[in-house]
Amino acid sequence: MRGISLILLTSLLLFAAACSKTEANSELEFKQELQIIFFTDERQYEYEAPYYEAIIHLKKKFPEEFKNMLVLSPQKAERYFKKFKIKKSPAIVVLHKQETIAKVQGEHKKDKIIEPISAALTELSEQNLPK
């Protein structure tokens, strides 16, 4: 059963990655004040399963915030590791006005991924700041 859910989650993320907007040039351009970036590496799906579950959970709670989430594959992600201080995939970075306000990277359980991302997005919405 867990294998089926992992396959479904992987398929969902790959579909989302195909629909995601990424810039063709070497520099990402953020048009929104709030930007969520998921650094993925499908080759390490066993570490990514909790991230997929967390993204699904967070998308339900913050649908507008996740609407323009960028998904960066390994080929594109590695050039941004230094900029966002990422050591390895998987990772999620939340930017507000191009400043990192939350980041989770490496192997974690779903709840440890959800907590900092949810806290940052909740704080932004409570401040009524434009996203």
C-alpha positions in Angstrom: 0.0 0.0 0.0 2.8 2.4 0.9 4.4 1.7 -2.5 1.3 2.7 -4.3 0.9 5.9 -2.4 4.6 6.7 -3.1 4.1 6.1 -6.8 1.0 8.3 -6.8 2.8 11.1 -4.9 5.8 10.8 -7.3 3.4 11.0 -10.3 1.6 14.0 -8.8 4.9 15.9 -8.2 6.2 15.1 -11.6 2.9 16.3 -13.1 3.2 19.5 -11.0 6.8 20.0 -12.1 5.7 19.7 -15.7 3.1 22.4 -15.1 5.4 24.6 -13.1 6.8 27.8 -14.4 10.6 28.0 -14.4 12.7 30.4 -16.2 14.7 29.2 -19.2 17.5 31.6 -18.5 20.2 31.1 -15.9 18.6 33.4 -13.3 15.2 32.8 -11.7 12.9 35.8 -11.8 10.3 36.1 -9.1 7.2 38.1 -10.1 5.3 37.4 -6.9 6.3 38.9 -3.5 5.8 35.3 -2.1 7.6 32.4 -3.8 7.8 28.8 -2.8 10.5 26.7 -4.3 10.8 22.9 -4.1 14.2 21.4 -4.9 13.6 17.9 -6.1 15.7 14.9 -7.0 13.6 12.0 -8.2 16.5 9.6 -7.8 16.1 10.0 -4.0 12.3 9.4 -3.9 12.6 7.6 -0.5 13.6 10.9 1.1 11.1 12.9 -0.9 7.9 11.0 0.0 7.5 13.1 3.2 8.0 16.3 1.2 5.3 15.2 -1.3 2.9 14.5 1.6 3.8 17.8 3.3 3.2 19.8 0.0 -0.2 18.2 -0.4 -1.1 19.0 3.2 0.2 22.6 2.9 -1.5 23.2 -0.5 -4.9 22.4 1.2 -4.2 24.9 4.0 -2.5 27.6 1.8 -3.8 27.1 -1.8 -3.1 30.6 -3.0 0.5 30.6 -1.6 1.2 27.3 -3.4 -0.4 28.2 -6.7 2.9 29.4 -8.2 5.3 27.0 -6.5 8.4 26.4 -8.5 9.7 22.9 -8.8 13.4 22.7 -9.7 14.8 19.4 -11.0 18.4 18.4 -10.1 19.7 19.9 -13.4 18.3 23.3 -12.6 18.4 23.1 -8.8 22.1 22.7 -8.2 23.0 26.2 -9.6 20.7 27.7 -6.9 22.0 25.7 -3.9 24.6 28.4 -3.0 22.1 31.3 -3.4 19.6 29.7 -1.1 22.2 28.0 1.2 20.9 24.5 0.3 23.2 21.6 0.9 21.2 19.0 -1.0 17.8 18.0 -2.3 15.0 17.6 -1.3 14.4 21.1 0.1 11.6 23.7 0.3 12.4 27.4 0.5 9.8 30.1 1.1 10.8 33.6 -0.1 9.0 36.8 0.8 10.2 39.8 -1.2 13.2 37.7 -2.2 14.2 37.1 1.4 14.2 33.5 2.8 11.6 33.3 5.6 11.5 29.5 5.9 13.6 26.6 4.7 13.6 22.8 5.2 16.2 20.6 3.6 17.4 17.0 3.8 15.7 14.0 5.3 12.7 14.9 7.6 9.4 13.5 8.6 6.3 15.2 7.2 5.4 17.1 10.3 9.0 18.5 10.6 8.6 19.8 7.0 5.1 21.3 7.6 5.8 23.1 10.9 8.3 25.8 9.7 6.6 26.4 6.3 3.1 26.6 7.9 4.4 28.9 10.7 6.0 31.3 8.1 2.9 31.4 5.9 0.6 31.8 8.9 2.7 34.7 10.2 2.5 36.4 6.8 -1.2 36.1 6.5 -1.7 37.4 10.1 0.4 40.5 9.3 -1.9 41.0 6.2 1.1 41.6 4.1 0.7 41.4 0.4 1.9 38.1 -0.9 
